[in-house]
Amino acid sequence: GSPSSLPHGDLFLVLVRSMARPVWLLLLLALAARRGAAGGCGPCLPERCPSVRCPAPELAARDECGCCPRCLGAEGERCGGRGAGGPRGPRCGPGLVCVSQARGGGGAAEGTGRCVCKEDGAVCGSDGRSYPSVCALRLLAGPQRVHKAHDGECKLAPVIVVPPKKIHNVTGAQVYLACEVKAVPTPIITWRKVTESPKGVKLLEELPGDRVNMAVQVRGGPSKHESTGWVLINPLMKEDEGVYQCHATNMVGETQAEGNIQVFEQSKSKKSNFLESDDMI
């Protein structure tokens, strides 16, 4: 019958049902739209995918829809976040985590994080090379079967990077010899003066010894895993002339290199000192 002929309770149910239909329809449409925005995946058309070339096979992957090829982030590269209504930002490769660098509240913007290795710290590879992390070892080793030999950098016997040079100067001047050494662990650098006994036997005199005009110094640098040693002579005397040896040693090995100092008697008429060498003070 007509609504006016229905009891009040039945009339209320008819009104609710007539109003509920468009509400449920709207809810279903909104849910479908939300799923579409979250997935964003339509038919997979590989011919439309952009070509990519990843720096390592371990970084090759597919996008969120499992369709187009995509490179995962390497150590130190940007990652994470979500663009405004867009897809998720770059993901990190195996063994890496995305650490957010976003400031303030709210969702992180696209690419606001960095890919960081889960296992931090340098490692030594089975190829004898040092890597900043085990993730870098896996990436840089490439197809070679390189594995982690141990934590920490690889041991390295001393190698003289810059040997002592030849110096020519006059008595009374200030001169020095320098020696740069690379080694892991840090080497011990000592200086010796090479002399001969009356019978022609080679002798090594540890410096500075009791020489009051000599000083020996060592410091780290100038580069990582390098140390520099000096022998400073002031004032220079005629008996300081000769061959000087820079000796470096650590638990792995040892090495040495030699420099030379030639001394001239200063002229009485020339009081000023001059320096003629490759090492400038």
Salt bridges, closest charged atoms under 4 A:
GLU64 OE2 - ARG70 NH1 3.14
GLU119 OE2 - ARG138 NH2 3.99
ASP151 OD1 - LYS148 NZ 3.03
GLU153 OE2 - LYS224 NZ 3.14
GLU153 OE1 - HIS225 NE2 2.13
GLU205 OE2 - ARG211 NE 3.07
GLU206 OE2 - ARG192 NE 3.13
ASP240 OD1 - ARG211 NH1 3.21
GLU241 OE2 - LYS238 NZ 3.53
GLU254 OE1 - HIS247 NE2 2.63
GLU258 OE2 - LYS202 NZ 3.70
ASP279 OD1 - LYS165 NZ 3.92
